[in-house]
Amino acid sequence: MTINESLKMTTRLFMINPIWLISFIEVVNRSTMADAARHLKITPAAVSKHILNLENELGIQLLHRSTR
């Protein structure tokens, strides 16, 4: 990776919505999107959207999703 590529990546990270990161951290800490949503006082759909936005912005899948 060149210095320019590294700088572009670093700059992009600062453009990520902090709410997306908070939602991700809460999902990891609480193990489910529903529990994270209750703690954050938002809907599970909003938490899911935050995680999807974060994954799209980073270009990687952060969570393994399963159905019940």
Salt bridges, closest charged atoms under 4 A:
GLU26 OE1 - ARG30 NE 2.62
GLU26 OE1 - HIS39 NE2 3.82
ASP35 OD1 - ARG38 NH2 2.32
GLU55 OE1 - ARG65 NH2 2.88
GLU57 OE2 - ARG12 NH2 2.79
